[in-house]
Amino acid sequence: EEKPEGPENESVEQLAFADRIILNKCDLVGASAKTKVGGDGACREVAEAPAGDSAEAAGTSEAAKEDALAELEARIKKINPHAPIIRAQFSHVDPNQLLKLGAFELQR
């Protein structure tokens, strides 16, 4: 089996073998964006949304923001159902969630 090279394959491999997944910039969901996930799961270029510091400024409600994050987490769980997903803003994560896990299993 020959795997395609490129960033798409690399990102899937990183997710598949991760012990923990940090979903960063959760506060920016719905804010100004240049890409959008299409029906086939691929990212597509889109016009930039109105600028703003938060999802609310771009017209995205908290419920819509939560729905988008839940959908993304579901897609990630299809790739790696074992790794917990940690939501973060500005990469702030409790170090205890990342250190001394002893979680690596090559057989997975």
C-alpha positions as CSV (number, residue, x, y, z in Angstrom):
1,E,0.0,0.0,0.0
2,E,1.5,3.3,-1.1
3,K,0.5,6.3,1.1
4,P,0.1,9.7,-0.5
5,E,2.7,12.2,0.7
6,G,1.9,15.7,1.9
7,P,0.4,17.6,4.8
8,E,-3.0,15.8,4.7
9,N,-1.5,12.4,5.3
10,E,1.0,13.7,7.9
11,S,-1.8,15.4,10.0
12,V,-3.9,12.2,9.9
13,E,-0.9,10.1,11.0
14,Q,-0.2,12.6,13.9
15,L,-3.8,12.3,15.0
16,A,-3.8,8.5,14.7
17,F,-0.7,8.0,16.9
18,A,-1.4,10.8,19.5
19,D,-1.8,10.0,23.2
20,R,-3.5,13.4,23.8
21,I,-4.9,15.8,21.3
22,I,-4.9,19.5,22.0
23,L,-7.6,21.4,20.1
24,N,-6.2,24.9,20.2
25,K,-7.8,28.2,19.3
26,C,-11.3,27.0,20.2
27,D,-12.2,30.7,21.0
28,L,-11.7,31.5,17.3
29,V,-14.3,29.1,15.9
30,G,-16.6,31.0,13.6
31,A,-14.3,34.0,13.6
32,S,-12.6,35.3,10.4
33,A,-11.5,32.4,8.3
34,K,-9.9,31.7,4.9
35,T,-10.9,28.0,4.7
36,K,-14.0,25.9,5.3
37,V,-14.5,22.2,5.5
38,G,-16.5,20.9,2.5
39,G,-19.0,18.0,2.5
40,D,-16.2,15.6,1.6
41,G,-14.1,16.7,4.6
42,A,-11.5,18.6,2.6
43,C,-10.6,22.2,3.3
44,R,-11.6,24.8,0.7
45,E,-10.6,28.4,0.3
46,V,-13.5,30.8,1.1
47,A,-13.9,34.5,1.3
48,E,-12.8,36.0,4.6
49,A,-15.5,36.6,7.1
50,P,-15.9,39.9,8.9
51,A,-13.0,40.6,11.2
52,G,-13.5,40.4,14.9
53,D,-11.9,39.3,18.1
54,S,-14.4,36.5,18.8
55,A,-16.9,34.2,17.3
56,E,-19.6,36.5,18.5
57,A,-18.1,39.4,16.5
58,A,-18.3,37.2,13.3
59,G,-21.9,36.4,14.0
60,T,-21.5,32.9,15.4
61,S,-23.6,32.0,18.5
62,E,-22.1,30.0,21.3
63,A,-24.4,27.1,20.3
64,A,-23.2,27.2,16.7
65,K,-19.6,27.4,18.0
66,E,-20.1,24.4,20.3
67,D,-21.8,22.4,17.4
68,A,-18.8,23.1,15.2
69,L,-16.3,22.0,17.8
70,A,-18.4,18.9,18.5
71,E,-18.4,18.0,14.8
72,L,-14.6,18.5,14.6
73,E,-14.1,16.3,17.7
74,A,-16.3,13.6,16.1
75,R,-14.1,13.7,13.0
76,I,-10.9,13.4,15.1
77,K,-12.4,10.5,17.1
78,K,-12.9,8.6,13.9
79,I,-9.2,8.8,13.4
80,N,-8.2,8.1,17.0
81,P,-11.0,7.0,19.3
82,H,-8.6,6.4,22.3
83,A,-6.9,9.8,22.7
84,P,-8.7,12.4,24.9
85,I,-9.3,15.8,23.3
86,I,-8.3,18.8,25.3
87,R,-9.8,22.1,24.3
88,A,-7.5,25.1,24.6
89,Q,-7.2,28.8,24.0
90,F,-3.7,30.4,23.6
91,S,-2.3,26.8,24.1
92,H,-3.1,27.0,27.8
93,V,-3.2,23.4,29.0
94,D,-2.6,22.0,32.5
95,P,0.8,20.3,32.4
96,N,-0.6,17.4,34.5
97,Q,-2.8,16.5,31.5
98,L,0.3,16.0,29.3
99,L,3.2,14.7,31.5
100,K,4.0,11.2,32.9
101,L,1.2,9.5,30.9
102,G,2.8,6.2,30.2
103,A,0.3,5.9,27.5
104,F,2.3,4.8,24.4
105,E,1.3,1.5,22.9
106,L,2.8,0.5,19.6
107,Q,0.2,-2.2,19.1
108,R,-2.7,0.3,18.9
